[in-house]
């Protein structure tokens, strides 16, 4: 029987952040390669000081989104291409040295894959232009098998031309391990799939809807798994949903983008569970900051941090000290210090120069075990 590496890692590596987080962590950066970028870059990053140093480069076409497994052995990266070369790549990763080596590549059979996530049994890609979600088995050696299942998105949104054709923007596993949620961008819905086998899922209907013309993009869960938050690209809204045993209910809608930029991008929660951050592009580029009421899940406005041009994906260090934001059109990753007392950000001016940087990930990673104890855990290999 195939054993999830994620469960093994949680059993031997799970501990509170204060006990396990190390200062010297690895930063993995995905890019677009239509400029001078070669592909994926790794850096060492000191999460006590915010200082960094380059390590390795792996040449891959348009790795616009990457993810790393809980045991730190494998990176998965999309190749966001609009033709038959659209694919997902498995990469051997040495989390001690930061070195990378390509293992194999599989076609997504959907154009412009822009998101990838795995539970270590199977892997999902969200194919934006293809309007689909592709499912792949993951082999014991970390390689990706041929696509096994595919699910289509739909239309019905009112924001044209962005919602004229189907788009799936994200597919994520719920912390309880029982479901997958996908953002049906062009129909303003969150789709729910039940995990029915080691490498199978089944469509279960709509988990929630957002306002017409919103364009739901990314999802993040609260530390106790009781709520999930959806950032919508076109409306710039954040919708808050309760979550319990596969059932959801909308509890709040707030604005992250208040200037009509129609380019909201990413959403994350601080490791202490107190603050939520959301990036906005195209106008007033920056990051909206909210406090979280842990009892109700509801958000309250805290502030707004200006960033470089076109802030896309961002990540928070496991110890919660820093937020790193990929600014695509300024060809840099900004390093912000987080004020844990109020959630506000301070630019450290320790930028990392990377052409067309669009995705940032850390190892060790912060994971949400879904056990309802209200704590994030730092997961790393033994």
Secondary structure, DSSP 8 states (H G I E B T S, - for coil): ----HHHHHHHHH-B-HHHH--SEEEEEEEE--SSS--EEEEEEEETTT--EEEEEEEE-TT---EEE-TTSSEEEEEE--SSTT-EEEEEEE-TTT--EEEEEEEE-SSSSEEEEEE-SSEEEEEETTTTEEEEEEE-TTS-EEEEEEEEE-----SSTTTTSS--EEEEEE-TTSSEEEEEEGGGTEEEEEEEEETTEEEEEEEEEE--TT--EEEEEE-TTSSEEEEEETTT-EEEEEEEETTEEEEEEEEES--S----EEEEEE-TTSSEEEEEE-SSS-EEEEEEE-TTT--EEEEEEEE-SSSEEEEEE-TTSSEEEEEEGGGTEEEEEEE-TTT--EEE-S--EE-TTEEEEEEESEEE---SSSS--EEE---
